[in-house]
Every structure is written in C-alpha cells, then in structure tokens.
Amino acid sequence: MENNYKVLEDKLKHLFETIPNSCILQFQNYVDLICEWTKRINLISINDKDRIIERHILESISVLGSIKIPEKSTCLDLGSGAGFPGIPLKIVRPDFNMTLLDSKRMKCLFLKKVVKTLELPSTDVVCERVEMLQEKSGFNACFDLLFIRGISGLYQLWKWASPLLKKDGKMVVWKGGDIEKEIKPLRSKYSDINIEVFPVSPYFVNPSLNRKIVVVAPI
C-alpha cells in the first residue's frame, strides 16, 4: 500500500506544483477509515479494497485535469456513499465549500467521521434523498457544481440536479460505457443545455475502463 501512496503523490504533482505532506497523510487516514468501516457497512466492493487509490481516489481527482474549477466553488457530492468524489476533491482542493449528500444514515455517520478525523473545513454532511433536498430551504439554486459518480442515468440526474444549481452552475458526472444512449434522451427533453464529454485521462485511470466525465450546464 505504501507504494500506492507514492503513485498517488506522483499523480498529484501532475496537477499541483507542491503537495503538502499532510495531504498524503489525510489520504492514508481516509483509506484506513474506509477499510475499517467496510467491515460493518457496504462502502466499497470487496474486490476494490486493495485498489481504493487506483479505482476511486485517482478517478475522483482526475476531473481537475479535465475542467477548470474556480476557487471557493460551492459543491455538492450527490450520493456520496464512501465519499467519492467529494472527499478526495476536498483533500486536494481545501478551498472548496463541500456538501456530502447521502440518504443512508450509516454512510452519513461514516462521512461525518471522515470529516472530523481529517479535519476538513467547510464540509457538511446531509442525510437526505436528493428529491427531498429540493424542498428544504437554503439548497435551491445554491451550488456551483454537482459531482455525481456512479448512480442513475443522465436524464434523471439532471432532473434532480438542475433546481439545485446556480444559474451558471454545472453538473459533473463520471460515466462508463456507451453514454450516447443516455445523452440522446437528455438532449431531446432539454434544449437549453450544453453537454460536454471528456475522456478520463489515462494518466489517472486505466483507459481499458473507458471512463468519461460528462459536464452538463444551462446555456
């Protein structure tokens, strides 16, 4: 595992001029917490325990090599689960104002433990279904970015996400496989959006996985 952290540090240098030692330590503590809590709740697949950095952390931060995100952006990690991509992004970009959303109580307890242990500033954990979040005051049209990894189709995601985004906000989704089948119904229903697709850099993720980042924003 030690070698994996050296790989992670080298990959981060591709994005940042300097990497604080505290950053790598935070990732180490984060991975330890995932492994500890996975014994009790379903955070990650058993097959992923030895490749958390490769499969989850590097893919999460890869978005920073694809799109430019302004400082102090207000971000929502929708369906955060084990904290991907929100926690890795917050570790490397502590300037983000991050909200981690999940509907499962135990996963939210885990996320709160991570936030406390890693001493992550400006990071909130909200235990709620996304469709109910729209009814809560203070959440509508308040996010610059919504990060979503691994749940539902693009059409349904935009239906959930659009009321939560600011006027110039963006929905950023990690996807695999043939995404054109998801993009077509989204375009046919919403004519007032712009859709961009970026391949995840092979520098961060094995290209055989065919992972892409889809960015949806109002025109």
Phi, psi and omega in degrees: 000327180303319179296326179296324179289328175294319176299315179301315180299318179296320180294321180296328179294343175289337182255329187231146181293319180229145179239111179299144176301328181297332180295312179295321178297320177299318178296321178298314179295323179297311180298320178300318180294319178300312181296321180294313184283336179295340175292338184252322182227160184277088179268313179222164176293147176304324181293342183266356186300325181268002180225035179301316181295312183293313190274329188243310185291311181295322177295323180297312184280349182300335181300332181291343175269352182255320181228148179273127181243121183299156178296149176060029176296145177268117191237145174238124173265104187272121184072050191297322178061249178277002177104012179259129007264359191302313183294309177303321179294321179292324179297315184273341177232073182297348178286342179296142168265105193251133171243127180256119185247128173208149183269351182265125185300315183294324178292325177292324175297319176298313181299320177296323177296318179297313181300318181290314183294318182276354180054054182274118180283158175049047180228119181247149175245126181239124179262099184193154171283144186298323181293336177275337181298328181297337182272349181274136179293144177094355182250334181292133176052044183237358183250139173283324183219141169245122177259130183221129182227111166087017178228140170057171179272163185300321181299311180294321180297317179294324178299320177286318191282320190304321179291341183269346184272148170294170184305321181252023182284167182227143171260125183243119188234133174270128183221159174230169176075203182274101184272351179300327178295333178272328183289323183302309179294332178292315179295321183292331181271324183240110180268351185257033180231157174246135181238126176237142180237126180240129173291139175293130184303132177296347175295330182257325187226139178306122184298340179295341179283344176054047181273143180226158174245123181252127180246122180242132182211151176295148177280000000 
